[in-house]
Amino acid sequence: MSEVTITAAELEAILDRSAKRGAKAALAELGLHDESASKDLDALRGLLAAWRDTRRTVWQTAVRIGTGSLLIFIAAAVWMSVKTNAGQ
């Protein structure tokens, strides 16, 4: 069996080519191998940002509704207490 020797630069070049081939294959499997891939990724990023904004807004709205409901409950309890005490 013969021994093969390569330099560090050759090894790095081989690894570089392999990584590029693997990346191209992965992008092709995802359907992101053509010229419109960057536009597709921008659209996906926009959708993700919109989803995050929507999720944050939903939580803010839920907290506001909860806080408002609690304040209305407290106000109703105080009003009923005052009404009950005024009738005595």
Helices and strands as residue ranges (DSSP letters): H 8-30, H 37-86
